[in-house]
Structure formats: C-alpha cells, structure tokens
C-alpha cells in the first residue's frame, strides 16, 4: 500500500471517529455553565490528581470551566453532604473513592447518607494497586523485617492512613499477617507521605502510583506491592505474594457520581463528557 492510500485511510478513520463527537457537540444541552467537582481529599491525593486531570479534559470537551473543590477530613462525609446539598442538576459532580462509597458503609453503624440510594454512578475513572512504604532510614529493609518486628513488639509500631479505606486495608494486613499495630489518621495522602518521609510513622499502605516518584527519589522505600505482578515503575519491589503474604491485594479506585435525582438525560451527557478520557492503571 502506498503512502497516499495510507493517508486516505487515516483521513477516513479520523472523520469516522470525529463525526459522532461533532454530532454530539451540536445537539447537547448540557453543560452550559461551569461544573463543580467535589473531591473528598486534600490536594496531592490520587483522587485529587485524577479530578484535576479529568477536569481539564472535561472542560476541553464540554467547553465549560471546571472548578475543583477539596473538602477533606471527616472520613469524606462533609464532601458527600456538600455534593448532596447542591441542586441535582449535574453541575455538581462528586469525585468519589472506595472510602466514601463503600468503606464508610462498612465501618460506620449509621451514616448521614446512603451510597446506593443517594448517588447515581457516572463512571469509573481509575484504579491502582498499593504499596507498603517505610521511611528511607527505616531499619526494616524487607516486608519480612517489618512483620517480624511487629510480631515481636505488639502495638509498638504505627502506620499512617489518609482515608478510612487505607485504615481498613492496614487492619486487614494486621489480621492476615497476625500482627498488631497502631493506626494514625491523616487528612490525605500528601500528609501521609510527609509523615513517612519524616520518620513520624513506621510505615504506611499507599497508592503505588502516587508514591513511585518519591520512592525513586529516595525519600522513602517500598517493601511490597499488592498487585499480582510487579509494578513496572518500581520493578525491584516484590509483590505481596513474593514477600510471603499471599492474598493481600487491595486496590484503590476512583469514580464519578452525582445525586440520584439528577435527570437521566443529564447523567448520560456527563458520561459522554467522561467516556473518551476513561482510564485504568495497572
């Protein structure tokens, strides 16, 4: 096939892909003004980073500005309440996570909201396995070192958690590894990284992608990864199975939701705005 034919095929393919998008852009009625993304974590968290990336793409596609509003703390409940207090018109989007839509329902006997009844899901926007990290100068060189010390000194070691999900996952590790450690809650991932890098805590379970640059930069060390295969950016870090803790493979995810009373047509328009940028990280 000659170059002219290749160019013609590419042009036809580009036109075919662009046609539905152009048609949607001409017929849509939403959004016609700025859209607010409410994030239940502080700036610097993985959910916040995703919200900003998607906010930029959403704005470029819809032609409307996106305002990121961080409401951290309180196990994400204040952020949920703010999202549900706004008019159910699609102009307030909740950038959710495990913590707000699943973990809270498991750990609180009574919540001021019902994740299933009060929200309508729009799309899943990202998922990432986790890493067990320690300060760069930690005496624990391997996960086995950390677990052995925890077993020798029950309750002496502490770990940081930036959300209820990470606290729950740490408790899960305690259970399956037969250890007892102390949880310290922080407002978000940024504070957790600061605590680990500064040696204020013994370890933490965090999003692997959010921590990889700091690990490579020497601010902290990663002892294990919860995915089934090693994480490409940190090839020297063993999986939990390789570190002799099989079966511990939690994943953090982020998704987009709106108030359940949001008109179905508006929900569909939101899916159009997010669909081309949908991602999943390994």
Helices and strands as residue ranges (DSSP letters): H 3-27, E 35-39, H 46-62, E 66-70, G 74-76, H 77-85, E 92-97, H 98-98, I 99-103, H 104-107, H 115-118, E 119-135, H 143-152, E 158-161, H 164-177, E 182-185, H 189-197, E 203-207, H 208-216, E 220-225, G 232-234, E 251-259, H 264-275
